[in-house]
């Protein structure tokens, strides 16, 4: 017994030493002192151009045939008037009439080009919510230091800032060594196949491979993330896949006074409950491992010890992250029932009942694998499972150790010196997924300083951009173009 106690004691001491040594040896992935990016002298008209863009209601609807594409044409004409140097000196190609690809040839054709993305379509304002906006969503009104309107965050500000940066650089006589491509879609909010999909297909057919691709996605979160109170610049290195399934049960129907033991509604409801009670497993290797690597050196000592020794504490890390919907979504393939259709009258049993379930697939999972798992969990041959629309696989995870990521990291720190940079998994969908075949380095980041309340205005009420942030956006894109040579 004494020997066993001694052995346990030695084991605990060794374990403690290993944990402490791993913690003390933990390197910081944050870059040291980075010179400030060159200032960009913007005229007052720069913000006015963004205001004018917000005032054009380029709303993208789920059913593209119902989209008012005349507004896309109006927006295109507006850009041509707003950025004369860009339109005069860069080559412009149009795809499906409204998708835009600008090419700024570099002096060294042997270098891979840089591809910057954006989209100018916006989501609708839900009918009945207009009164909840502090300022009208398409009026481009400034108030309290903010510019209100659809597109101020998602994603007209990025499009306009990129064009402002190029217009500015053209005015200084700058000429890139590496070719610069600007690709702007018009249907990102409805899966992006006519804009980004068509542009990426053309580039792929031409055999173009990009040094890196940058789209919207992460932001500079000013109120930090759990365990880190500093501003954190989140750079998406992957994004989740997309799958929608319909679960349908069929019964004989009949009068509600004589219901069977289980109705079609009951059968579908039971299937949904099974899915919610059997979530997909949590995995750090879907991208959160890189996030934790970058945050580990910035958290308090106790949590640093946990992050530095995930070989032991991974279950604890997963439990902590699973506690909130936002971080839980980065850990696993999520299951979200979104629509239920059944019945037409309160005293008539419906024949068919259908539930629509939306899945966001973590990198490492697949559409086919998720469908198989859904069938296994439901385990009911009477439930018909149907794929709705065109699913998309999760994107590859881009390596944050790549030179392209470090160049992006350096540029972020040169404009936002107080921010910690961290890679993460984008839980939504962006146009970047359409370009995965063009580069191993596909990133998602918008140079926008914002807190959690502001993030919640994305696709919601009172979408707004801090006016003081817009010059920083232009400065960032100008610096990134310079740094990419």
C-alpha positions in Angstrom: 0.0 0.0 0.0 2.8 2.4 0.9 4.5 1.7 -2.5 1.3 2.3 -4.3 0.9 5.7 -2.5 4.5 6.5 -3.3 3.9 5.7 -6.9 0.8 7.8 -7.1 2.6 10.7 -5.5 5.5 10.4 -8.0 3.0 10.2 -10.9 1.2 13.3 -9.7 4.5 15.2 -9.3 5.6 14.2 -12.8 2.2 15.1 -14.2 2.3 18.5 -12.5 5.9 19.1 -13.8 4.8 18.2 -17.4 1.8 20.5 -17.2 3.8 23.4 -15.8 6.7 23.0 -18.3 4.2 22.8 -21.3 2.6 26.0 -20.0 5.9 27.9 -19.5 7.2 26.7 -22.9 4.0 27.8 -24.7 5.0 30.1 -27.5 3.0 33.2 -28.5 1.7 33.2 -32.0 1.2 37.0 -31.9 3.6 39.1 -33.9 5.8 41.5 -32.0 6.1 45.2 -32.8 4.7 45.9 -36.3 5.2 49.2 -38.0 2.0 51.2 -38.5 0.5 51.0 -41.9 1.0 54.1 -44.1 -1.8 56.7 -43.6 -4.3 57.0 -46.5 -5.4 60.6 -47.1 -9.1 60.2 -47.9 -11.3 63.0 -49.0 -14.7 63.7 -47.3 -16.3 62.3 -50.5 -15.1 58.8 -49.6 -17.7 58.4 -46.9 -20.3 60.1 -49.2 -19.6 57.4 -51.8 -20.4 54.7 -49.2 -23.6 56.6 -48.2 -24.7 56.6 -51.8 -24.0 52.9 -52.1 -26.1 52.1 -49.0 -29.0 54.1 -50.5 -29.3 51.7 -53.4 -31.5 48.8 -52.2 -29.7 45.8 -53.8 -31.8 43.3 -52.0 -31.2 39.6 -52.8 -34.2 37.3 -52.4 -34.1 33.5 -51.9 -36.0 33.1 -55.1 -33.7 34.9 -57.6 -36.6 35.4 -60.0 -38.2 37.7 -57.5 -35.1 39.8 -57.1 -35.2 43.4 -58.4 -32.1 43.1 -60.5 -32.6 46.6 -61.8 -31.1 47.8 -58.5 -27.9 45.8 -59.3 -27.6 47.6 -62.6 -28.1 50.9 -60.9 -25.4 50.0 -58.4 -23.0 49.0 -61.2 -23.5 52.4 -62.8 -23.0 54.1 -59.5 -19.6 52.4 -59.0 -18.5 53.5 -62.5 -19.3 57.1 -61.7 -17.8 56.9 -58.2 -14.4 55.3 -59.1 -13.2 56.7 -62.4 -9.6 55.7 -62.1 -10.5 52.1 -61.3 -12.8 51.8 -64.3 -10.3 53.6 -66.6 -7.2 51.6 -65.6 -8.4 48.2 -64.5 -9.9 45.5 -66.8 -13.5 44.8 -65.9 -15.4 41.6 -66.8 -19.0 40.9 -66.0 -20.5 37.6 -65.2 -24.3 37.0 -65.5 -24.5 40.7 -66.1 -23.9 41.8 -62.5 -21.0 39.8 -61.1 -17.9 42.0 -61.4 -14.2 41.0 -61.8 -11.6 43.7 -61.9 -8.0 42.9 -62.9 -5.0 45.1 -62.0 -2.1 43.5 -63.9 1.2 43.2 -61.9 4.6 43.8 -63.4 5.6 40.2 -62.7 3.3 37.8 -64.4 5.1 34.8 -62.8 3.8 35.7 -59.4 0.4 34.3 -58.2 -2.3 37.0 -58.1 -4.0 38.1 -54.9 -7.8 37.8 -55.0 -10.0 40.1 -52.8 -13.7 39.3 -52.6 -16.9 41.1 -51.6 -20.6 41.2 -52.4 -22.9 44.1 -52.8 -26.3 42.4 -52.4 -28.0 42.6 -49.0 -30.7 40.7 -47.2 -34.2 42.1 -47.0 -35.6 44.0 -44.1 -38.3 41.8 -42.6 -41.8 43.2 -43.2 -43.1 44.7 -40.0 -39.7 45.4 -38.5 -39.0 48.8 -40.2 -40.2 50.7 -37.2 -37.5 48.9 -35.1 -34.7 50.7 -37.0 -33.4 53.8 -35.3 -32.8 55.1 -38.9 -34.3 53.9 -42.2 -32.4 50.9 -43.5 -31.8 52.4 -47.0 -31.6 56.1 -46.3 -27.8 56.1 -45.5 -28.3 58.3 -42.4 -25.5 59.1 -40.0 -26.3 59.5 -36.3 -24.3 59.2 -33.1 -21.1 58.4 -35.0 -22.6 55.6 -37.0 -23.8 55.1 -40.5 -27.0 53.1 -40.5 -28.2 50.9 -43.3 -28.2 47.5 -45.0 -24.8 46.7 -46.3 -22.8 48.9 -43.9 -21.5 45.7 -42.4 -22.6 43.0 -44.8 -20.9 43.8 -47.2 -21.0 47.0 -49.2 -18.5 48.7 -46.9 -15.9 46.1 -47.8 -16.6 46.5 -51.5 -16.4 50.3 -51.4 -13.3 50.2 -49.1 -11.4 48.0 -51.6 -12.3 50.2 -54.5 -11.3 53.3 -52.4 -8.0 51.7 -51.7 -7.3 50.9 -55.3 -8.5 54.4 -56.4 -6.1 55.9 -53.9 -3.2 53.8 -54.9 -3.8 54.6 -58.6 -3.7 58.2 -57.7 -0.2 57.8 -56.1 1.2 56.1 -59.1 1.5 52.8 -57.3 1.8 49.7 -59.6 1.6 46.2 -58.2 4.2 43.6 -58.8 1.7 40.9 -58.2 -1.6 41.0 -60.1 -4.6 42.1 -58.0 -8.0 40.6 -58.7 -11.2 42.1 -57.2 -14.3 39.9 -57.4 -17.7 41.3 -56.3 -20.7 39.1 -56.3 -24.4 40.1 -56.5 -26.1 37.0 -55.0 -24.0 36.0 -52.0 -27.1 36.2 -49.8 -28.8 33.6 -52.1 -25.9 31.1 -52.3 -23.7 33.0 -54.7 -23.8 30.8 -57.7 -24.5 33.4 -60.3 -21.8 35.8 -59.0 -19.0 34.2 -57.1 -19.7 30.8 -58.6 -19.5 32.0 -62.2 -16.4 34.1 -61.5 -14.5 31.3 -59.7 -15.4 28.8 -62.5 -14.0 31.2 -65.1 -10.8 31.7 -63.1 -10.4 28.0 -62.6 -10.9 27.3 -66.3 -8.1 29.8 -67.0 -5.8 27.8 -64.6 -5.4 30.7 -62.2 -4.0 29.9 -58.8 -4.0 32.7 -56.2 -1.4 33.5 -53.6 -4.3 34.0 -51.2 -8.0 34.8 -51.2 -9.6 37.2 -48.8 -13.4 37.6 -48.3 -15.6 38.9 -45.5 -16.0 36.8 -42.4 -14.2 37.6 -39.1 -14.2 41.0 -37.5 -12.2 42.9 -34.9 -14.3 42.1 -31.9 -13.7 45.0 -29.5 -15.2 43.4 -26.4 -13.0 40.3 -26.9 -14.0 36.6 -26.7 -14.5 34.4 -23.6 -11.3 34.5 -21.5 -9.8 37.3 -23.5 -10.8 40.9 -22.7 -8.7 42.5 -25.4 -9.9 43.2 -28.9 -9.6 40.1 -31.0 -9.2 40.1 -34.8 -10.9 36.8 -35.9 -9.7 35.5 -39.2 -11.7 32.7 -40.7 -9.5 29.9 -42.0 -12.4 27.6 -42.9 -16.2 27.7 -43.0 -18.8 25.1 -42.3 -20.7 23.2 -45.0 -24.4 23.6 -45.6 -27.2 21.0 -45.8 -30.9 21.2 -45.5 -33.1 18.0 -45.1 -36.8 17.6 -45.2 -38.2 14.9 -42.9 -41.7 13.7 -44.0 -44.2 11.3 -42.5 -47.4 10.2 -44.2 -50.5 8.9 -42.6 -54.1 8.3 -43.6 -55.4 11.5 -42.2 -59.0 11.6 -41.1 -61.1 13.2 -38.5 -59.4 14.6 -35.4 -62.1 12.9 -33.1 -60.6 9.5 -34.0 -56.8 10.0 -34.0 -54.4 7.0 -34.4 -51.8 6.2 -31.8 -49.3 8.4 -33.7 -50.1 11.0 -36.3 -47.9 12.1 -39.1 -47.1 15.2 -37.0 -46.2 13.0 -34.1 -43.9 10.9 -36.2 -42.0 13.9 -37.5 -41.9 15.5 -34.1 -40.4 12.4 -32.6 -37.8 12.3 -35.3 -36.9 16.0 -34.6 -36.6 15.2 -30.9 -34.3 12.3 -31.6 -32.0 14.6 -33.6 -31.9 17.3 -30.9 -31.2 14.7 -28.2 -28.3 13.2 -30.2 -26.1 16.1 -31.3 -23.0 15.5 -33.4 -19.8 15.0 -31.4 -17.7 18.0 -30.4 -14.3 18.2 -32.1 -11.5 20.7 -31.6 -9.7 19.6 -34.8 -12.4 21.2 -37.0 -10.5 24.6 -36.6 -10.9 25.4 -32.9 -7.5 23.9 -32.3 -5.9 26.7 -34.2 -8.0 29.3 -32.4 -6.9 27.9 -29.0 -3.3 27.9 -30.1 -3.4 31.6 -30.9 -5.4 32.5 -27.7 -3.5 30.3 -25.3 -0.7 32.9 -24.6 -3.2 35.6 -24.0 -5.5 34.1 -21.3 -5.0 34.0 -17.5 -2.5 31.5 -16.2 -5.0 28.9 -15.1 -6.7 28.8 -18.5 -3.3 29.0 -20.2 -2.3 25.7 -18.4 -5.5 24.1 -19.7 -5.1 25.4 -23.3 -1.4 24.3 -23.3 -2.3 20.8 -22.2 -5.3 19.9 -24.3 -4.0 16.4 -24.6 -5.3 16.1 -21.0 -7.9 18.8 -20.7 -9.7 18.6 -24.1 -13.0 17.3 -22.5 -13.0 20.3 -20.2 -12.3 22.7 -23.0 -15.1 21.2 -25.1 -17.6 21.4 -22.2 -16.8 25.1 -21.6 -17.1 25.9 -25.3 -20.3 24.0 -25.7 -22.0 26.1 -23.0 -22.9 28.9 -25.4 -24.5 28.6 -28.8 -21.9 30.7 -30.6 -18.9 28.7 -29.4 -20.8 25.4 -29.5 -21.4 26.0 -33.2 -17.6 26.0 -33.8 -17.2 22.6 -32.2 -19.7 20.4 -34.1 -22.0 20.0 -37.0 -25.2 21.7 -35.8 -28.8 20.7 -36.1 -31.4 23.4 -36.5 -35.1 22.7 -37.1 -36.4 25.7 -38.9 -39.7 25.0 -40.7 -42.7 22.7 -39.8 -45.5 22.2 -42.3 -48.6 20.2 -41.6 -52.4 20.5 -41.4 -54.9 23.0 -42.8 -57.8 22.8 -40.3 -57.9 22.2 -36.5 -60.3 19.2 -36.7 -58.7 17.4 -39.7 -55.7 15.1 -39.3 -53.1 16.0 -41.9 -51.9 13.3 -44.3 -48.4 14.7 -44.6 -46.2 16.4 -42.1 -42.8 17.8 -43.0 -40.0 19.3 -40.9 -37.1 21.2 -42.4 -33.8 20.8 -40.7 -30.7 22.9 -41.5 -27.3 21.5 -40.8 -24.0 23.4 -40.7 -21.2 20.9 -41.2 -17.9 21.2 -39.3 -14.8 20.6 -41.4 -14.1 16.9 -41.3 -17.7 15.9 -41.7 -19.4 15.5 -45.1 -22.9 15.8 -46.6 -23.1 12.0 -47.2 -21.9 11.3 -43.7 -24.4 13.6 -42.1 -27.3 12.1 -44.1 -26.2 8.6 -43.0 -26.0 9.7 -39.3 -29.5 11.3 -39.5 -30.9 8.0 -40.8 -29.2 6.1 -38.0 -30.4 8.5 -35.3 -34.0 8.6 -36.5 -34.1 4.9 -37.1 -37.6 5.0 -38.6 -38.2 3.6 -42.1 -41.5 5.5 -42.3 -39.7 8.9 -42.2 -38.7 10.0 -45.7 -35.5 12.0 -45.8 -34.9 14.3 -48.7 -32.1 16.8 -49.5 -33.4 20.2 -50.3 -31.5 22.6 -52.6 -27.8 22.2 -53.3 -25.8 21.3 -50.3 -22.1 22.4 -49.9 -19.3 20.5 -48.2 -17.2 22.2 -45.5 -14.3 24.2 -46.9 -10.8 23.0 -46.4 -8.9 24.4 -43.4 -6.3 26.9 -44.5 -3.0 26.6 -42.6 -2.4 29.6 -40.3 1.4 28.9 -40.5 1.4 29.8 -44.2 3.3 32.9 -45.3 0.1 34.3 -46.7 -1.6 34.2 -43.3 1.4 35.8 -41.6 1.2 38.6 -44.2 -2.4 39.1 -43.3 -1.6 38.9 -39.6 1.0 41.6 -40.0 -1.3 43.9 -41.9 -4.0 43.6 -39.3 -1.6 44.5 -36.5 -0.3 47.4 -38.6 -3.8 49.0 -38.6 -5.2 47.6 -35.4 -2.1 47.4 -33.1 -4.0 46.5 -29.9 -5.9 43.6 -31.4 -4.9 39.9 -30.9 -5.1 38.0 -34.1 -6.7 34.5 -34.0 -7.8 32.0 -36.7 -11.3 30.5 -36.3 -14.1 28.6 -38.0 -16.8 30.7 -39.8 -20.1 29.2 -38.9 -22.1 30.9 -41.6 -21.5 30.8 -45.4 -19.5 33.3 -47.5 -18.6 33.5 -51.2 -15.1 32.3 -50.2 -16.2 28.7 -50.4 -16.7 29.1 -54.1 -13.0 29.9 -54.5 -11.5 27.0 -52.5 -10.1 25.3 -55.6 -8.1 28.5 -56.5 -5.8 28.6 -53.5 -4.7 26.7 -50.4 -4.9 30.0 -48.5 -8.5 31.2 -48.3 -9.3 33.6 -45.5 -12.3 35.5 -44.2 -11.8 38.8 -42.5 -13.4 42.3 -42.6 -11.4 45.1 -41.1 -14.3 46.3 -39.0 -14.1 47.1 -35.3 -17.3 46.0 -33.6 -18.8 44.7 -30.3 -21.2 41.9 -29.7 -24.2 44.2 -30.0 -23.1 45.4 -33.4 -22.5 41.8 -34.5 -26.1 41.0 -33.6 -27.3 43.7 -36.1 -25.9 41.7 -39.0 -29.0 40.5 -40.9 -31.0 42.1 -38.1 -32.3 45.6 -37.1 -30.1 48.7 -37.0 -27.2 47.4 -39.0 -24.6 50.1 -38.7 -20.9 50.9 -39.2 -18.9 53.3 -37.0 -18.0 56.2 -39.2 -14.5 56.4 -37.7 -13.9 52.8 -38.8 -14.3 53.4 -42.5 -10.9 55.1 -43.1 -9.3 52.2 -41.2 -10.9 49.8 -43.6 -9.5 51.7 -46.6 -6.1 51.9 -44.9 -6.2 48.1 -44.3 -6.9 47.2 -47.9 -4.3 49.6 -49.2 -1.7 48.2 -46.8 -2.6 44.6 -47.7 -2.2 45.3 -51.4 1.2 46.9 -50.7 2.3 44.1 -48.4 1.3 41.4 -50.9 4.0 42.4 -53.4 
